[in-house]
Amino acid sequence: MRILVAYEDDHRAFGQATAETLRGARQHVEVTVVALNALEAEVARFDPHLVICGPPLPRGLICPRPGWVELPPCSNHPTRICVGGQHWESSSPSLEELLSVVDLTEALVEAGGEYDPC
């Protein structure tokens, strides 16, 4: 399971903290952090299953992935989530909710099933 976390330079510390939290809670998961302006190149290189990034979400680049999370670094905007084509929003998601997205995405990838990416 590969997760790519991408934020603008102004919020890079938020992205790093998110990645470290995921690594600590799901030690078997590979997590990489990049600047938002390097997202396209890193998606091509790393081929992540789940992308977590700050808004705006580059849908054309992210939608072929099994899962994505548009996680704003501040709680003024809702978090938008998609796993296997199922979309929902959350306001200030907890760590447990974020980990459930990781787990759902991982289960989808392991099952190898078809899904509507967007």
C-alpha positions in Angstrom: 0.0 0.0 0.0 1.4 3.3 -1.1 0.3 6.7 0.1 1.4 10.0 -1.4 0.9 13.2 0.7 1.3 16.6 -1.1 0.9 20.1 0.2 2.1 23.6 -0.8 5.3 24.8 0.8 3.3 26.9 3.3 1.7 23.8 4.7 4.5 21.3 4.3 4.8 20.8 8.0 1.1 19.7 8.1 1.8 17.2 5.3 4.9 15.9 7.1 2.9 15.5 10.4 0.1 13.7 8.5 2.7 11.3 6.9 4.5 10.6 10.2 1.1 9.9 11.9 0.2 7.4 9.1 3.6 5.8 9.3 3.3 5.3 13.0 -0.2 3.9 12.9 0.2 1.7 9.8 3.9 0.7 9.8 3.5 -1.6 6.8 2.3 1.3 4.6 4.8 3.2 2.4 4.2 7.0 2.7 5.9 9.7 0.7 5.6 13.4 1.1 6.1 15.9 -1.8 5.5 19.5 -2.6 2.2 20.1 -4.3 4.0 21.4 -7.4 5.8 18.0 -7.7 2.6 16.0 -7.4 2.3 15.0 -11.1 5.8 13.7 -11.4 5.6 11.9 -8.1 2.3 10.2 -9.0 3.9 8.9 -12.2 7.0 7.7 -10.3 5.5 6.4 -7.1 2.1 5.1 -8.4 0.2 5.7 -5.1 -3.0 3.9 -4.2 -4.1 6.8 -2.0 -3.3 10.5 -2.4 -3.8 12.9 0.4 -3.4 16.6 -0.5 -4.5 20.1 0.2 -7.0 21.8 -1.9 -7.5 22.2 -4.8 -7.4 18.6 -5.7 -6.1 18.0 -9.2 -8.9 15.7 -10.2 -7.6 14.8 -13.6 -4.4 13.5 -12.1 -5.9 11.9 -9.0 -9.0 10.3 -10.2 -7.4 7.1 -11.6 -6.3 6.3 -8.1 -8.3 3.9 -5.8 -8.6 6.6 -3.1 -8.0 10.2 -2.5 -8.5 12.7 0.3 -8.6 16.5 -0.1 -7.6 17.4 3.5 -7.4 21.1 4.1 -4.7 22.2 6.6 -7.3 24.3 8.4 -10.7 23.2 9.6 -12.6 26.0 7.8 -13.3 23.7 4.8 -14.7 20.2 4.7 -12.5 17.3 3.9 -13.5 15.5 0.7 -12.9 11.8 0.5 -13.2 9.2 -2.3 -12.5 5.5 -2.0 -13.4 3.2 -4.9 -15.7 5.8 -6.4 -17.7 6.4 -3.2 -17.5 10.1 -2.2 -18.2 11.7 1.1 -17.3 14.8 3.1 -16.2 15.2 6.7 -15.5 18.2 8.9 -12.3 17.9 10.8 -11.8 14.1 10.4 -10.3 12.3 13.3 -7.2 10.1 13.1 -9.5 7.1 13.3 -11.5 8.3 10.3 -8.3 9.0 8.3 -7.0 5.5 9.1 -10.3 4.0 8.1 -9.8 5.6 4.7 -6.4 4.0 4.5 -7.8 0.6 5.5 -10.7 0.8 3.0 -8.3 1.8 0.2 -6.0 -1.0 1.2 -8.8 -3.6 1.2 -9.9 -2.4 -2.2 -6.4 -2.7 -3.6 -5.9 -6.2 -2.1 -9.2 -7.4 -3.5 -8.2 -6.2 -6.9 -11.8 -5.4 -7.8 -13.1 -3.0 -10.3 -14.2 0.4 -9.1 -15.4 3.7 -10.4 -12.4 6.0 -9.7 -14.4 9.2 -9.8 
